[in-house]
Amino acid sequence: MLKKLINWFKPAPPEKQPNPKPAARKGMSETTATELSAKEVSFTGRFQLPDVMPGTVPEGKEMAMDAAPLNQFVQSPFYTLSEFEAPTFLGYAALTIIAQDPLIRAGVETLADEMVRKWIKLHSTSEDEEAKIKISELDAVLKKFKTATRFRDAMSTTGCFGGCLLYMDFGDDTNTAAGRAEVSKPISLDSKKIKKGSFKGFVLVEPVNCYPAAGWNSVNPLALDYFKPQTWYITGVGEVHGSRLLRFVQNEVSLLIRPTYNFFGIPMAQLALDFVEKFTTVRTAAADIVDKYSVSVLATDMSQVLQSEPGNTAGAKSLMDRVKTFVAMRHNRRVMVTDKETEEYMQVNTPLSGVEEIVTKTFELVAAVFRIPVVKLLGISPSGFNATGESDTRNLYDYVNSQQEKIFRDKLETVIKVIQLSEFGDIDESIGFEFEPLMETDPEQDAAIQKSEQETDCAYIASSVLSPEEVRAKLAKNPKSGYNDIDVDDLPVVTEEEL
């Protein structure tokens, strides 16, 4: 097994393959191979199944590749444009190395951190005291299982590798045959299936340790499970049903190449790789220019070297001794003595105008791929970069919120229901959540907002649109009002003198 792991992590360099007549390959049925051969379709083999950790796929098992959709597309340019250099999945071994790049890591980690920085706020449509108690207990349980941390880790893994699975542990011992048999069965959001106290937490499964099991629908595009595996192979465990797994994907791919990406998405690390490489090239070139910025030139008599006979190195040695003397004496506190008749000293400087702008613009493209402002990505505001103001920050937070809704919401809804069944024995449909706003206001802005709302409320009371009791209830619900702890029903007594 160790030898297999070493060979997997250090694969042989890819060789340029010819375009032979299609033959049966891993995951392709004999029927499909025969049909492709009959049509004499050129297939380059560029799009291949992912290479996962040895031992993930059981012996004799392969990914299901139904022939029906393939037959529909054999006439398409996808299979005939062999010269088209389309990007493809880099593989988990390569992505593991790429993920160590500091710029790629910064882009991936910044988004993951921002998506859980303020996290969620639970709420209920019911106003009774029991609902408030249940929300408080549920919030404590979510913190106990470190839900935000687990989702953040899943998002970071997704950015580096294109996706991952978050296993919901219900206490089944997967080291035993009985436990492995149980996790292969579906689990429903029902109190008969999820017993009280059964939920134990989350386990992150990196994509290199999982592989879709046979049986996913590749025939009926109108079905909800079309190209969505219902069961996964997990390294050392075997089959695990998809209802026990939360699948994280940021950049979904077309169904034609979804098997190539192990049924996950395009990693942000892969999308940003070309831009980071270009920036590294520019940064290195700029450093070389600075290193060679100033060149000293000593114009001297070269006749002894140019006219010396073969084997006579006395002239060359004499010149080198002169250069060494020049270098040794070159200092602000020393004096350089030159021959007035035959030597001349000059300084040649390379112009640096435009170098800073090129480096800056190249890095801004890296930040643009991650859709993160430069200041947020670096953590500082370097000299020469365009200043990013409130509008850039707001754009970032809008993007983060869209990713929260796209990637997190449905999974969090499932988690909250699972934890309710495990903690309370039933699901309260009135309980929901919202993502906390990321944009924060300073005390001066809060004071200005409060003053504006106060004037508006007074105008509503004066025009009999609202009653003082309604405004009092509003203040009690606003955590920034300064009066959120008052008893709404305990109204102050107003005397005639005060009126």
N, C-alpha and C positions, 0 to 999 in steps of 0.2 A: 504493500500500500504506500509506503514512504517513497519508493521509486516512482510510483504512478503520480504522486503529488508533485515530486520534483520535475518530472517530465511535463506535467500539466502546466506548472507555473513558468517553465522555461521552454516553450514550444520551439520547434525548428522554424527558421525563417521561411515565410511562404514562398513557394515557387510559382513562376508564371505557368499556368496550365493551358494546354491547347483546348480547343473546342471540339471534343469528340462527340460522337453520336451518343445521346442520352442512354444511360444504362441504369439498372436498378441501384439506387443508393439508399442509405439509411433513411428510413421514414417514408420512402416512396414504394408504393405497391408495384408488383410485376405488371399489372394491367396498365397502370399509368405510364411506366417505362416503355412498354410495348407501343402504346399509342403515340408517345413522343417520338420514338424511333421511326414509326411509320410515317410521321409528318416531317421527319428530317429537320427538327427544330434545333437551332444552335443554343446551347445552354452553357454559360461560362463557368458555373459553379461558384460565382461570386457571392451569392446569397446562400449561406450555409446555416445549419442548425447550431445553436450555441453550445460551446464546450464547457460543461459544468464540472464541478468537483467530482473526481473519481469516487464511485460508490453511491452517487445520488440516484442514478437510474438503475433499478434492479436488473440482473442479468436476463437477457432475452426480451426486455421491454424497450419500446421505442415510442417516439412521439407519433400520434395519429396524424396522417396526412391524407385526407380523403381525396379521391381522384376526381370527384364531380366538379369542384370549382376550378381545378387545374385544367381540365379539358376545355373549359369555357374560355381560358385565356391563352391557350397555346399558340393562337394566331396573333397575339398582341405583340407590340414592340418590346414589351418587358422581356421577352424571351429571344428576341432577334437582334437587338442592338448590343452586340457583344463589345463594341468599342466604347460604349457609354460608361464613363468612369463615375458611377454613382457612389456616394459614401455608403458604407455598410458598417455593421456592428463590429467594434474593435475587439471584443472579447474581454472576459473578466480579468484575465491575467494582465493585459495591457492597461485596463482601466484602474487596476489596483496600483500600478506604477504612476499613472497620470494623476490619480487622486492625491499624490504626495506633493504635487506642484503647489507652491504657496498661493499663487493667484487664483488657481482653480478652486483650491480649498477655501479661500476667503469668500469667493462668490457663492459657493454651495452652502457654507456654514452661515453666512450672513442671512440668506433667505430663510434657512431652517430656524435660526434664532429668532428672527422677526415674527415668524408665523406662530410662535408660542410665547412670545415675550409678555403679552397682556392676557393671553389665553381666552377663556370663555366665562360668561356669566349665566348661571342657571336662572330660570324664571318659571312661573306657573300662572295659568289663566285663573286659577282658584285663589281667592283672597283669604281663605280660612287659615287658622293658626297651624293646623296639621300639615298643610302644604308647605308652609314656611319651615317647619321642623324637618320635613322630609328633604327639602332642598338643601338645608344645612347639612344633614347627614350624608346626602348624596355627594355634595361638594367635598366633604371630608374623605369619603371613600375614593373619589377620583384622585385626590392628592395622595392618599395612602398607596394606591397602585402606581403612582408617578405617571399618570396618563400623559401629561404634557411632555415630560422627558422622553417617554417612549415614542410619542408622535414626532418629537423633534429629531430623535435618532433615526426614525424611519424616513423622514424627509431628507436628512443628510445622506443616508444610504441611497435614496432615490436619485439625488442629484449626482452622486458619484457613479452609480451603476445602472441607472434607468428605472429602477423600481425595487420593491422588496415585499415581503409578507410579514404581517404582525400576527403571531399565533396567540389566540385567546386560550389560556390554560384553564381547564376545568378539573384539574386534579388527576387526570389520567396518567398512569405511569407508563411512559412510552418505552421504558426499558424492558417491559414484559410483553408477551404475546397478547395478553388480554387488553392491555392498554393500547397497543398498536392497532388491534382490531377495532377498538372503540373509537379512536380518532379518525378512522377511515369512514365512519358513519356520519351522516348529516346531523346537525344540531339545530333545533328550531327555537324561536323565541317563545317558549312555553314553559310554565312552571312545572309541568310534568317531566320535561327534559332537563331544564336548568334548575337544580335544587338550591335551596337556601344555603349559602356559604360555600357553594361549589366553585365559584370563580376565584382563581388564584393569582391572576395577573397576566402580563404580556411577555412574549418572547419574540425577539426580532430574528427573522430568518433572511439572511442575505440571499440575493438571487443566484449566487454561485452554488448554493446548497439546496436549490429547489428546481423542479422540472415538471411541466404539465403532464399529467397522466393521460393515457388513451381514453377516448370517450367524449371529447368535446365536440360540439356541433359545428361542422364545417359544410353543412349541406343546405340548411334552411336559413336564409338571411332575415326572414321575418320573425324568427324566434329570438327571445330575449337573451338566450345563452349562446348566440352565434359567435364563434371564435372566442368564447370565454370558458376556459377549462373549469370544470366543477370539482376536480380532484387533482392534487399535486403530489409528486414524489418529494420527500424530504430526506436528506442524507441521514442514514442510520436508523430511519423510522419506517420508511415505506410510504404508503398512500395516506394522505391526510385530506379530509373533505374540505372543500372551499368555504363552507359555512362557518368553519372554525378559524378562518384566516381572513385578515383584512389586507387587501391588495392595494399597494401604493404605487401610483404612476403619475408622472408629471407631464411628459410629452408622449402621448399615444402615437402609434405609427399605423400606417395603412394595414389592413388585414392581410394583404399579399406578403408583406415582410414581417408580420407579427411573430411568426414562429422563429425567424432569425434572431429576434430580440428576446427570446425566451418568454414571450407573451407579456413583456413589460414595455417600456418606452425608450426613447432616445435619452441617454444620460446628458445632463447639462455639461458635465466634464468633457464629453465628446464634442458637443456643439461649440464649446469655447476653445477647444484645443488649438485649432488653426489660428485664432486671433491671439492666443497667448504665445504661440510659437513666433508669430510675426512680431509681437511686442518684444519678446526676448531677443530676437535678431536685431531689431532697431536699438534696443537698450545696449546690447553688446557693442554694436557699431558706434554708438554715441560715446561709450566708455573708451573705445579705441581711439576715437578722434580726440578726446580730451587728453588721453595718455600721450598722444603724439602732437599735442597742441603747439608746443614750442620746440623748434629744432635749431641747434647751434651750428653755424657754418664757419669753418676756418679755411679761408682761401690761402693756399700756400703753393710753393714750388713743387709740382708733381713730376718734374722732368727726371729726377733720380729714379723714380719707380717705373715710369713709362719707357725710359730708354735703357733700363738695366738689362744686362745680358742674362740668358738663362743660367740658372744656378747661382747667380749673384743676388743674394737677399739683403745685402748691406743697406741698399737704398730703402727698401721696404721697411727694414727694421728701424732705420733712422726716422722714417715718417711715423711709424707706430709709436715710437718713443716720444715724438713731438706731440702726438695726439693724447697720449697718456698724461703727459705733463700739462697739457691744456685742460683736460678733464679734472686733474687733481687740483689745479689752481682756480677752477671755476667756482667762485663763491663771492657773496656780497662783501665779505670782509677781507678778501684777498685781491691781489693785483695780477692781472694777466699781461704778460710781456710778449709782444709780437714783433716780428721783423718788419721794420718800417718799409723796406723796399719790396719784399716778396710775400708778405702775409697781410691778410685782411680778415677781420672778424665781423660777422653779421648774425642777426637773429631772424629766423623765418617763422611766423606764427600762422596757424591754420584758422581761418575765420569760423566762428561758432554760431553765427547768426542763422536762425532757422532750425538748429538742432533740437533745442528745447521744445519748439512747437511740434516737430515731427514726433518726438517721444510722447508728448502730451496727447496728441490726437490719436496715436496708436493705442495708448492705454485707455482712452475714452471709448474706443471701439470694444475693448475687452469688457468694460463696465456696461456698455450698451447691450452686450449679449446676455448678461445676467440681469439687465434692467434694474441696476442698482446705481445710484449716484456715486461719483468718484469719492466724495468725502465720506460717505457711509461705507464704501467698500474698503477704503484705506484706514479709516478711523481718524485721519488727520486731514488738514487742508494744505497740501503741498504748494510751494511757490510755483507759479506758472500755470496751475490748473484753474479752469473757469470756476468761479464761485458758485456754489449751489445753494439756493435759497429755499424758502418755504414751499414754493411751487414744486421743486424737485422732490422734496421730502414727501409732500402730499401725493405726488405721482407714485412714489415708491410704496407708500402705505395703501394706496388704491390697488396697486398690483398685488401686494401681499394679501390684502383682504380677498381679492378675486381668487388667489391660489388657496386660501383657507376654505372658501366656499366650494371650490372645484375639487380639492383633494381631501379635505378633512371632514366636511359636514356629514356626508352619509355614513362615514365610519364612526364618527362620534355619536350619531343617533343610535347606531347599533350598540355601541359600547354602553351608552347610558341605559338602554333597555336591558342589556345583559346584566349590568350591575344592579339595576332595580330588582330583577328577578332573583339574583343571588342574595341581595340584602333584605328585600321586603317581601319577596314571594309573589309579587305582581307588578304590572307596569302601569304607571300613572300617565295616561296620555296627555294630561294637562301640563306636564313638565316639558319644557324645551330649553333652548339656550341660544345665545347670541355671542358672536365674537366681540370682545372688547375693542373699542376704537383705539387705534394706535397713535393718532395725533393727540398730543397733550397741549394744554394751554397753560400759560404762566399765571401767577397771582393777579397781575394787572389786567390781563384779558378776562380772567374769571370775574374780577370786580366790575369791569365794564359790562359784561354780560348780565350780571346780577342786577346792576342799576337799570339797564334797559328793560329787563323783565319786570322789575319792580314798578317802573313807570307804566308799563303795559297793563299789569295787574290792577294798579290803582285806577287806570282809565276804565277797565272793564267793570270794576266794582262801582265806580261813579255812574256808569251808564246802565247799571243793573244787568249786565251780561253775565257776570259771575258774582257769587256771594263771598263774603270774607271766609266762610267755612271751607269753600272750595279752594280758595287760594292758600289757606292754611294747610289743607291736605296736600296740595302741590309742593309746598315748602318742606313738608315732612318726608316726602318721597325723594327729594333732590339731595343727594349726598354732599353737594357743594354749596348748599344754601346756608349752612351753619345752624339750621333749625331742624335737621333731619331726625333728631331724637325727641322731639316734643310729642306730647299726647294730643292727637288731633281732636279728641272729644272734650278735653279739658280747656274749654274756651275761657279767655280772660274776661273778668267782670269789668264793664265800663260804667263808671259813675256819671251822673249828670254834669258834675263839674268838669270832667274830662271831655265831655261832649261840647 
